[in-house]
Amino acid sequence: MLAADDLRAATLFSRLSDREIDALIPIVREQTQAKGTPLFHEGEPMDRLYLVISGWVTLFRDTNTGQRVVIRVFGPGETLAEAALFLDSAFPASGEVAEDARLVSIDRAAFERLLAASPRVATGMIASLAMHLRALTIEVEQLKTRTATERIAAFLLTCCPDGRKARSTFELPYDKSLIAQRLGMQPESLSRNLAKLGCHGISIDRNRVTIDDPKVLENALGSGTLGRLSSG
């Protein structure tokens, strides 16, 4: 059952009062979707936004040659398609559930009513869009300036639980093929460069990763040491 904290976890709604959150719950639609379920397709009318409660959603475009270009992957607490509330146009990309997900959606008309009733929603939207822009800027910078091994290491560090304490073990959040797409490389390149990180205390068994000391890996990433390991 949808709880107030589920909505307040999103930057978009974090500034709302308890009363405003209570008013929001009845107008959102909660849904559970299986991996691979399409949410919207490029070219369809933009008529709603989505909040990820759990799981992962990927935003992508397919090229004329059939290649899938991943624009971004959204996780718990993140919203996508906010632009639908400002632009009377079509979705510029497609959205698909990358791992089994619990979502809420809110249609354009309902959100416009909420926006008129609570200016704080507008502040939250600005903050949310600014965070998306910052995340995209960082990802573009990493694609331009970091080697494949460095991009993998940076990604794994973001997956570490417990504030990157000594010896961290976790499951990869989604398929390796999607991780490779997100990091701008081929799956075989991901596998090769993951293996090379073994000398920096990283071991992987299927989707389970162990980092002996995340701080050591973080220091190696900062010093440029990992750049010499990269291939492909």
Secondary structure by P-SEA (a helix, b strand, c coil): cccccccccccccccccaaaaaaacccccccccccccccccccccccbbbbbccbbbbbbccccccbbbbcccccccccccccccccccccccccccccccccccccaaaaaaaaaacaaaaaaaaaaaaaaaaaaaaaaaaaacccaaaaaaaaaaaacccccccbbbbcccccaaaaaaaacccaaaaaaaaaaaccccccccccbbbbccaaaaaaaaaaccccccccc
